[in-house]
Amino acid sequence: MTDRKPTPGATRQQLRPGLRSWLVHHRSVALQTLKDIADQGLANFLSCLVIGIAMALPTLFYLTLINVAQVSERWDGQPRLSLYLSAGAKPTAVLAKVSGLAAGSDVDLISSEDALMQFASSSGFSDVLLALDDNPLPSVIEVRPEGSVREVGLLIEELSRLTDVDDVTADIAWIERLNALVQFGEYLVIVVGLLLAFGVTLSIGNTIRLSIENRRAEILVVKLVGGTDAFVRRPFLYLGLWYGLGGAVLCCLMLWGSMLLLQAPLHVLIASYEASFSLRGLMVADVAALVLIGVVLGIMGASLSVGRHLRKIEPQ
């Protein structure tokens, strides 16, 4: 009698009942663990709240960095240099020299008379300033150079060496400091995020350890009747999943409430500077990332705790 190889159709028919049973058991365990969490509402809520706070801290810092970065992004990327001419300088001659050094850049001359008129109209002291015998303001040449920050720095050095230029000011220093601060903040968010993620993993692992100890007798019975490690481990992994998911949801709610509280005072502050700025809160992608991170941390914490403590529970 010859052995016949099973056909692919027969193999699929044999696998379907096992797969269906596996999926049904997963669904049953997921719903049962969710019910167990709901039965001990306050204690499990506090556990999820701790996880949510730990996730919210680096996320809030991350959102702060994004909003700070918006300030530098709104900058048009073209710095403005102001060259203050000496009293005896000839503005048109200096203008020609500056135009030659800053070829391709926008160069404008503001005479001392125009500067006085602008300052008088903007300061509110027009009567006093226009009554002065001598004009105290120098002529100014404004340059909008093209190029990188390093190229602009070299141009500033060349312009500073002109004999008829008393001083050169640039509005790029604060941009450099702001970019350096944002870059430092990004690394700080990564470090703080990793530390708090480690704390979340330990917190979930400790919660799962307590659950394992409370169900020690049940685990012994399941192992006595032939339950596999995967079968015993499954409910605790789902517990970790639900804890991580609950912490992520609470994290999103706390961040949403924080942004809502900050929106009104921020608008007042921005309005005082006569500027327009919109506070950037959580986006859909951010919420999805937080949920995914919470679930992954929950499963990791549960897996580490289960793998360590289940080995100590064996029937004699």
KARARA-V942128 format. One record per pair of residues at least 6 apart in sequence whose ideal C-beta (glycine too) atoms are under 6 Angstrom apart, sorted by the first residue. I is the first residue (numbers start at 1). J is the second residue. If there is no record, write none. Layout:
BEGIN
i:j
I:J
I:J
END
This chain:
BEGIN
i:j
29:234
29:235
29:238
30:238
33:235
33:238
33:239
34:242
37:44
37:242
47:207
48:246
48:247
48:250
49:250
50:203
51:200
51:247
52:247
52:250
52:251
54:196
54:199
54:200
55:251
56:251
56:254
56:255
58:189
58:192
58:193
58:196
61:189
62:189
65:182
65:185
66:280
67:280
68:182
69:182
72:175
72:178
78:144
79:152
79:170
79:171
79:172
80:144
80:171
81:143
81:170
82:140
82:142
82:169
83:141
83:159
83:165
83:168
84:138
84:140
84:166
84:167
85:94
85:138
85:139
85:164
86:164
86:166
89:164
91:109
91:139
94:164
95:109
95:141
98:107
98:141
99:107
101:158
102:143
102:145
104:146
105:143
105:144
105:145
105:146
106:144
107:143
108:142
109:141
110:140
111:139
112:135
112:137
112:138
112:139
115:137
115:140
116:135
116:137
120:126
120:129
145:152
145:155
156:168
156:170
159:168
160:168
197:297
200:297
201:297
201:300
201:301
204:240
204:243
204:298
204:301
205:301
205:304
205:305
208:236
208:240
208:302
208:305
209:305
209:309
212:309
216:313
219:232
219:313
220:315
222:232
223:315
224:315
233:306
236:302
236:306
237:299
237:302
240:298
240:299
240:301
240:302
241:295
241:298
241:299
243:298
244:294
244:295
244:297
244:298
245:294
245:295
247:294
248:290
248:291
248:294
251:290
252:287
252:290
255:282
259:281
263:279
266:279
270:277
END
